[in-house]
Amino acid sequence: MITRFRFVWWLRVVVASFLVASIADAAIISYWRFEQDDDPSANGLENPNEIAGEPAFISSSAKIDATANPGSLPNDIVPGTGLANTASLDGSPLDINGSAAYSSTLNVSSMTVELWARTEESTAVVIARSTTSGNNIDNSIADGFRMYDTQDLKVQYYVDTGGGSQLVTIDTNFRMDTDNSVNGSAEWHHLAFTYDEATGLGQVWANGSVIGSNDGADNQAIYWGDISGGDQPQFYAGWQMDGFDFSKTATDNGYIDEIRFSDAALGEDDFLNAPVPEPGTYAVGALLMVGAWICHRRRRLAVAEESE
């Protein structure tokens, strides 16, 4: 005979499996939160990868800024996770110019890279992963991807054509600093680039909306360079993004926060800026079933007690 405990346990397992299945198509493989400096004695900073600790995000010209504004995001939590957010990555005193070493885990075919950022620069590279060195990613890339030109936001990426590679450029005309004035008050934006190998669809997102896309050929993976030949693409973020050109004399211009990298093309409901989801229909239904079963059980016990 099934007991109430076993029935409730079984329903919890069923509900949990549905919840896991709803996110199982994508794995988060890198996440830098910029809440702490693991080596505060060193020049610059070292921020851990929340997934496995490595590769760490390093910079010799940035700091963790925990001031209330603009050092942390406007909300004190990350909406998609509910995690506390108390600090962000800031140039110290100028460019962020951060990087993370090569990791084969990031050589994925489909991808989502997302982060929060604010800047008044125009030639800056927000984020990139490429074998092209950080000193040159503002000019071009040889493979991988880059999100750049922050007052006319663009994304470039390479796809593997089978016999070579092809460069794709998505131009969005999106301005990260809407008032077009160097006054230290650039707005925070959630930015993302997604690419789906199966459909060839690349999309650029700002604040939960698609602002540019390219529908390429099916079954073409992101091209990370000649990996078998020894190429080792690295992550770069905040390149020439704070105090480089337009904001040399201003302060609090270039910030980055919550960089997350996943191995599938996510949708707006899965981004970090999406509200923490309400329980799904299946979860609510399962809870109602539990409640109904408990009520039914109690009624049966009450009837049995009265008949004794």
N, C-alpha and C positions, 0 to 999 in steps of 0.2 A: 504494500500500500504506500502511495506517495504521501509524504508528510508535508505540512505547510512549509517547513524550512527548506526541504528539497525542491519544492515547487517554485518558491521565491528565488532560490539560488539558480535554478534552471532558467527562469525568465531573465534574471540579471545577466547570465551568460549569453542568452540570445540577443538581448538588447546591446550588450557590449560588442558582440560580433558584428551587428549592423553598424554600430558607430565606427568600429575599426575599418570595416569594409568601405565606408563612405570616404575614408582618407587614404586607403591602402594603395591607391594608384600612384601616389607620389610619396617620395621620401625626402625629408629635409636633410641635406648632406653637408651644409655649412651654415653657421649662424654666428655672426659677431654682433654683440649687443652694446659694447662700449660703456659698460657700467663700472669697469675697474681696470686699473693698470697693474698687470702682474709683475712688473719690474720697475717700480717707481724710482729706484735709485739710478736707473739708466737714463741716458739722454733720449728724450722722446718717450715712446710707450710700447707696451706689448700687451695685446688684448687676446684672451683665449677664444678658441672656437668652441661654442657651447655644445656642439655635437660630440666631438672627440678630443677636444683640447688642441688639436693640430689640424691644419697649419694655423699658427697664431697670426694675428694681424699686427704688423709693426710699422712704426713711423719714427723718424728722427726729428720731425718738425711738427708734431701734433700733441695734443693733450686731451685727457678726459675732463670735460667741463661739466661740473655738477651745479652750476648756478641755476636758479629757478627759470630765468628767461634771458636769453634763448638757449641756455645750455642743455635743457631737456625739452622733449616734445611738449606741445601745448597740453596734452593729456598726460597724467602721471602714470598711466598704464599703457601697455601695448594692446590695442583693442582686440586683435585676433587671438591673443593668448591669455590676456588678463595679467601678464607679468608686470611687475613694477618697472617704471622707467624713470630714472633719477639723473641721468647724465647722457652726454652726446660727445662725439668726436669733433674737436675744434683745432684749427691751425694754431700753432704756438711759436711765434706770433703771426706767421704767415701761412704758407700753403700746408695742407694736410699731407699730401703726397705719401699715402699709406700703401702697403702691399702685403700680400700673403704668399708664401712659398708654394711651389708646385705640389699638387696632390693628385694622384691618379684617380681618386674617387670622383673628382670633378669632371672627368672626361666623359660626359654624358651625351646622349644623342638628342634628347629633348631637355628643355630647361625652363626654369623661372628664376630670375634674379630680381630682388626687390629691396627697397630701402627707403628711408626718409632722408631728405636733403633740403638745404636752403643755401642760396648763393646769389651774389650780384655780379659775379664774373660772367664772361661770355665765351671765352675760349676753353673753359674748363672741361676736364673729363670727369664725369661723376663716378663712373665705375667701368671696369674693363677686365677681361681675362684674355691674355694673348702672349705669344712668345716675343712680341715687340716690347722693347724695354720701356720702362716708365718715362724716360726722358723723351721718348718719341711718340707716345700714344696720342698726344694732342695733334699730331700731324697725320698719322695713318696707322693701320694695323695690318699684319701679314696673315692673321688667322684669328679665330675666336670671335669676340665681340667687344664693342665699346659703346657706351652711352655718353654723349658729349655735346658741345655747343649749347650751353645751358639757357641761352636766351633765344634759341631757335632749335629746340631740342631734336637731336637726331640719334638714331641707333644704326650702327653698322655691324654686320656679322657675316661670317663665311659658312657656306654649306658644302658638304662633300658630294660631288657630282658623280663619284665612282671612278672617274679617270683623272680627277683634279679637284679644284675648288672654285667657288664662285662667290664674289662679294655682293652683298645686298645692302642697300641703304634705305632706311625709312626716315623721311623728313616730316616732322609734326607741326612746325611753326609754333610750338608751345614755349611760352616765356615763363621761366621760374621766378623772375622778379617783375611783377605786374606793374609796379609804379614807374619802372624805367628810370630810377634815380638812385645814385649811390648815397644812401642815407643810413645804412646799417639796419634796415628793417625788411630784409628779404623774407618771403613767406616760406613756411614749411610745406613740402609736398611729398606725398607718397608716390614713388616712381617704380615702375616694373617693366621688364622685358620678358616676354614669353615666346618660346618656340616649340612647335609640335612637329616632330620628325615625320609622323604618319601622314599628316596633311600638308606639311610644308608651310604652315601659317605662322608668321612672325607678327607679334603685336607689341606695341608700346602703350603703356598705361600711365595715366596721371590721376591720382586721387580716385581710383576705382573706375575710371572710364577709359575706353580705348581712344587714343589720340592719333594713332597711325598704325598701318599694317601693310604686310606684303604676303600675298597668297602665292607661294612658290610650288615647285614640283613635289609630289608625294615621295615619301620614303628617302628623304635626304637628311642626313644627320648634321648637326653642328660640326664644323671642321676646326679642330684644335691644333692643326699643324701636323708635322710628320712625327707622330708619337713613337711609332716603331723605330724611327731613325734617331730618337733621342730628344726630340723637342719637349720642352717642359714649360707650358704656359703658366703664368702667374696672375694672381689677382692684383688689380690696382684700384684705388679709390681716392677721390678728392684731389686729383692731379691738377695743380694750378687753380684751385678752387677757392682759395681764401687769401686775399692780399696780393694777388699776382699782377693784375693789370688795372681793372677799373676800381678796385677797392683797396689800393695801396695805402691810402691814408685813413680809411674807415676801419671800424672794428666790428666784430660779431657778424661777419658776412657769410663765411663758409662753414657749414656744419653738416655732418653725416650721422646717421643713426640706424641701428637695427638692420644690418645687411643680412639677408637670408637667401640661400641658394638651394633650389629643389630640382629633382631630376625628372620633372614633367611640366607641361604647360598648365599652370593653375588658372582658375577663373577668379572673378572678383570676390566671390564668396569665400575663397580660400586664402586671400591675401592677408597680410598682417594688419592692414587698416580696416578689415571687415569686423563688424561687431562680433563679440562672442556669441555663437549661434544658440538660438533657443532649442529646446529638445525637439527632435523630429517627430513626425506623426507616429512613426513606429514606436518610438520611446514612450510617447504619451499613451498610445494604445496599450502597450505592454503594462504600464503602470495602472491603467484602468482595469486591465485584466487581473492584476494582482489584487487591487482593491475589491473587485467583484468577487474573486475567489475567497478572500478573507471574510467578506461579509456573508457569503454563502456558508462558509465553514462555521462561522459563529452562530448563524441561525440553526444549523443542524445540531450543534452542541447544545444550544438553548432548548430545542425541542426534545433532545435526548434526556436532558436534565429534568424537564417537566414530566416526562413519561415515567421516570423512575419513582 
